[in-house]
Amino acid sequence: MAVLPAIARPLRRAMPARVPLAWRNLLADKWRLVRSSAGIAFAVLLMLVQLGFERSFFDASLSAVNALDGDLFVSSAAKYRFGTRDPFDPHALDTIKAVSGVATVAPLYADWQDFFWTSPIDNKPHLVRVFAIDPDSPPVFSTPGIADQQHLLQPDGTMLIDRESRRFLGMADASGDAKLNGETMKIAGKFSLGPDFMSDGTVVMSDRSFVRFFRIALAAMPIETAIVRLQKNLAVTDAQKRLAAALPPSLTVMTKAELVQLENDFQAKLSSAAPIFFLGALVGFAVGTLISYQIIYTELSDRLPQYATLKGIGYGNGYLIASVLRQAMLIGIAGYVPAWLLCLAVYRIVGSIALLPLHMSLRLTLVSLILTLGMCLLAAVLAIRRVIRADPAEIF
């Protein structure tokens, strides 16, 4: 066997520089390829579902924030997220209006804990979030159905409801009168916003209707957020600095991007949902690595004589390692493609049932593909030692 490399060296020089060994090994046994792809696809689908739920969690929690229509937003400095009640004194509106460059300012009243919608389906009260706006002010929300129907809230006791709320609320089919906290309200129109993981449904009413439930004068009603619009061609950062200097330290002035980041940071760092989805994706990665390792190790064990022969005729460990790694990547891609296609159906079905913004994005595709290739390559690195240690003399 010692003279085998010397005998085969001229043959090796005559062969192509790159032999598609990984591709040939992959296609040598079609049924094995199907079984391997199915195992990888299961782990990939698990990761895609978890990553999709995580993304939908953030998208749903930011839906109301993204719908706000303004240049700057004033709220309590102690407010750690948009979706929690921490109002400030309404007299601050006069200070905001007096700042140079401010075109309009509109108060937004909100509540997430005190309003119960009586569902026409089961006739039971269910907690909903409520936003209240001045119907005569510039639009506070850019959402179609709110911005173009806000004038319908001028009569006292009217409201707009979210047709995409959870089905058990019955808002999609509701019409005429409905009960909110036991009081009869007239449904003036509907909009599409959707629920999140904290709120099942949304109601929008006028500020005058809102104060009826708290038995307080409108002039004394604390404001959740002030929506500020600036004059044209005015730098937002300059106006933000002037507003911050004019207002007390108990208030903060944020741009739209900063408000979105505030909510995003809370969901990512303080809420329990984000770590749960991350751990789910991590479990999928671990399961996929174990499945990939079993597949690749079995493949290498069955083809160990062939790899030993290659070593015997002069191919080094570098060539064999590269071939195994390429084969691992090909197996990963073979499992990823059907899992990605199946996940589209899963997103559509689960999204329509749970009313969550589940959709496949380029970012999600790239992240999941990198994780898939990473778990297959990691498994190959762990299994490849068997090929490196293969001694042609011992095997033959």
Secondary structure as UniProt FT lines:
FT   TURN            2..3
FT   HELIX           4..14
FT   HELIX           21..28
FT   HELIX           30..61
FT   HELIX           63..67
FT   STRAND          72..76
FT   TURN            77..78
FT   TURN            82..83
FT   TURN            90..91
FT   HELIX           92..98
FT   TURN            100..101
FT   STRAND          102..118
FT   TURN            120..122
FT   STRAND          125..133
FT   TURN            135..136
FT   TURN            144..149
FT   HELIX           150..153
FT   TURN            156..157
FT   STRAND          158..162
FT   TURN            163..164
FT   HELIX           167..169
FT   TURN            171..173
FT   STRAND          177..180
FT   TURN            181..182
FT   STRAND          183..191
FT   STRAND          202..206
FT   HELIX           207..212
FT   TURN            213..215
FT   HELIX           218..220
FT   STRAND          225..230
FT   TURN            232..233
FT   HELIX           236..246
FT   TURN            249..250
FT   STRAND          251..255
FT   HELIX           256..265
FT   HELIX           266..270
FT   HELIX           273..302
FT   HELIX           304..312
FT   TURN            313..314
FT   HELIX           317..354
FT   HELIX           362..383
FT   HELIX           385..388
FT   HELIX           392..395
//
